[in-house]
Amino acid sequence: MIDSGTTGTLRHLARWRAQGHKVVLASVVRSWGSAPRGPGALMAVCDNADFAGSVSGGCVEVAVIEEARGAMRMGRPRVVEYGVSDEDAWSVGLPCGGQIQVHLDPVGNGMLEESVVQELITAREGGEAVVLATVLSSGLATLWRPNERTATRERNATAVAGHAACDEPAREAAYRSILDDVTTVVELHGDEVLLRPHNPPVRVIVVGAVHLTQALVPVIEAAGFAAVVVDPRQAFATPERFPGVRPVVAWPGEAMHLLRPDHRTAVVVVTHDAKLDDPALVSALSSPAFYVGALGSRRSHARRLERLKSEGVAAEALDRIHAPVGLDIGARTPGEIAVAVVAEIVAALRSATRR
């Protein structure tokens, strides 16, 4: 098994195809109960028995590989289900009960084409939000860009299930999938279509290149998020202090204007300096950011609220601030605080996508 994220899984798939191998892309379509992985989980299977990614955390991968080989031989997609009760789970290698439904897409043969896979990889690497739409009955797959409008409709009008990706029902379903970041099956023109959203990573903008931020950035990245560090102080915002991150050296108000927080952005202010924290908070609270957090005690936060009120920030906006920042787990060290902050961000993110 090759351990890789979604983009890595797709890269392996593309490389295997370029080498002349038969390949199947396995996707979790639905899950019930306490299944280890949810809809959207991907695994690429090569005809040499190699595979990348996971659809169950290691529980049923061997069975999926065998089914994928069958799909390769037949040259047709198939849907398989795996399920077991909690009582019998261990006897078949599952760590828990539950049920998953997996769709197997043979690559090529007029279904999931290499060009679509490459286009998807390019979109992911470029931070573009797209949806991979697959007709479950036929395996025909195309890439949809639901945010594109009339100027690109002609290019985006590939027929799927007898209709075009720019049809209003399809666009609305795809847009909803991206907004909720949820893989779903919808009925479009009488066909079941699997919509798999591919969003850019959630961004976590941290205002303040302080000691805590050095502990926070690795935890943010371990969660699969993209860390952005903002600080106008050149001595603080250095590549040496934040390896692999290019700090934004600008005043927070200016930086927030450039970064444009959206519904997949969290903002955390940690400087303890009102000149830096307050402008960032004012900007974040006027944006669609799903999480806004501020470091500091309850007493210092009360003073902060008074300052922001005097600047005209509405009470309902102030209620969005998570302060003191992070889940209350008794954290003391920078590492522990970082874990608490990221855990709270995850909770807010999943709460937002469930609404």
ABEGO torsion letter per residue (X at the ends): XBBBBAAAAAAAAAAAAAAGBBBBBBBBABBBEABABBBGBBBBBBAAGBBBEBAAGGAAAAAAAAAAAAAAAAGBBBBBBBBBBAAAAAAAGBABBEBBBBBBBBBEGGBBBAAAAAAAAAAAAAGBBBBBBBBAAAGBBBBBBAABBAAAAAAAABBBGGBBAABAAAAAAAAAAAAAGBBBBBBBGGBBBBBBBBBBBBBBBBBEBBAAAAAAAAAAAAAGBBBBBBBABAAABBAAABBGBBBBBBBAAAAAAAAGBBAABBBBBAAGBAAAAAAAAAAAAABABABBBBBEBAAAAAAAAAAAAAAGBBAAAAAABBOBBEBBAGBABAAAAAAAAAAAAAAAAAAAAAX
